[in-house]
Amino acid sequence: MVTAADVVYSLTRTNALLPQARASVGTMALSALSELKVSIETQIETPVMASVLAENPFVIYKNLPDAPVNRQVFTGPYAVKDHNATSGVLNLVPNTHYPNANQRTPIMIKKYSTGGEVTDALHAGEIDMVNSLCASLPTPMNKPYTPNNPKCYPQATTPIPNPAS
């Protein structure tokens, strides 16, 4: 079980180590008021703390100081299986400490070098989601496509059939 003390530890550590974690509210002072209740005071006032905590750096985890490897157990539905920085592949597996782990499948996240590679992979059905591509839209995804004409697309969240089929 993740307790208020675990939340205080993970948020305090993240706020101290990552400049991005101080971007919205500055330095955070956290304390556990009970086993499940946390108090947060911020250097910069915010009317919506829930929005701040939803920002990318604020991941909650349980620290296991006595564990020899992988000292942190994260609270999300997936855990890192392995990461190959050379090939740009990150493999995730269902986090067994999260409910219904047996109902989720492993996920592979891959970094592509060009928009053309991403477009080819989308059309081939090799991937079903894209993030952080440029916003220019030379041709919508449902228009004719040719592999020799790389394009740039925004996020795609569903498999896109190959227009040639």
N, C-alpha and C positions, 0 to 999 in steps of 0.2 A: 504494500500500500504506500502511496506517495502521501507524505504528511506536509503540514505547513512548514515544518523545519526543512524539508527537502526543497520546497518551493523557494524559501528564503535563500538557501544555499545556492541553488542553480541560478536564480535571477540576480543575486548579488555578485556571483562570480562572473556571469555574462556581462553585467553592467560595468564591472571593473575592467574586464579584459578587452571588450569590443567597443570601439568608438561608435559604431552604428547603433549600439544599444543605448547610447547616451544622446542620440540625435534629437529625439522628440521631447524628452523630459529631463535631460541632464543626468546627474547622479541620483540614484535611488537609495533610500534607506528603508530596509525591510525588517520586519520583526514578526515572529509567530505569536499570535494572540492566544491561540489554542491549538489543538492537534490538527484542525482543518481550517483555521482562519488566519489570514495574513494581513498585516498593515503595511501600506506602502506610502512613503512620503517622497516627493520628488523635488528636485532643484528648480525645475520649470513646471509651473502649474499646468494641469491638463483637465479639461472637463469630462474626458472619456477615457478612463484608464483601460477599459476593456479593449478599446481600439489600439492603444499603445502596446498592450500585451499580445495582441494579434500580429504585431510586426515580426518580421522574419527572425531577428536574433533571439527572441524570447522563447526558447524551448525549455520545457520543464523536464527535469530528469532526477533520478535518485542516484546519489553518489554512494559507491561502495568502497570506502577507503581501504578495506582489508583484501579486496579482490586483487589477484596478481595481474590480470589482464582485463581490458574493457571495464574500467572502474565505474562507468556510468551506465545505468539502465534507463533508457528513454521511454517516455510515456506514450508515444505515438503508435500507430498500428503496424509500423515496419521497423526493422532493425537492419543495419548494414551487415551484409554477408562478406563482401570484399569490394575493393576499389583498385582499379588499375589506371593510374594517372597517365601512363604512356598511351594507352588505347582510348582513354576517356570513357571508360565504362564503370558504372557504379551498380552493383547488384544488391537489391534489397530483398529481405525475406520477412514473412509475417512475424511480428514481435510476439513471442509466446507469453509475455507478461501483460498482454492487451487482450480484452475479450474477443472471442470469435476468431482467434488466429487461424484456426483450421478452415475458415471460410474464405480466406484471402489467398491469392496466388502470388508468387514471387514477381518482382518488377525489375527490369533492367533499364537504367538511365544511361543514355549514350550521348556524348558530345560529338557533333558533326562540324566539319571545318567550313562548309559552305552551305548557302541556302539551296543550291542545286542538289547537294547530297541529301538534304532533308526532304526536298520535293520528291526526289526519286524514291526515297524510303517510304514516304507517305503514299505515293501512287502504287508502290509495290505491295502495300499492306504490311510492311515490316514494322511500322510504328503507328501508334494511334493518337499521339499527342505531341505537340510542339510548343515550346515556350521561348520567348525572347528573340523572335526574329524581327527584322526591320518592318516598319509600318507601311512602307510603300506597297501598293497593290497594282502591279502592272497588269495582271490578269486574275480574275477570281478562280478559285480552285475548280469550279465546275465548267470552266472553259477548256478548249483543246490544249493539250499539253504535249511537249516533246522533250525527251531527256537531254537533248543538246541545247535547250533553251532554259537555263536555270532561272528560277524566279525567286522572289522573296515574299513570304507570307507571314501574317500575324499568327497568333495561337490557333492551333487546330486541336479539337478535343475529341473527335470521333474518327474512326477509320474512314478514309476517303477512297472510294473505288477508283481504279485506273480507268480513265475516260476511254481508253482504247478497247476495253472489254465490253 
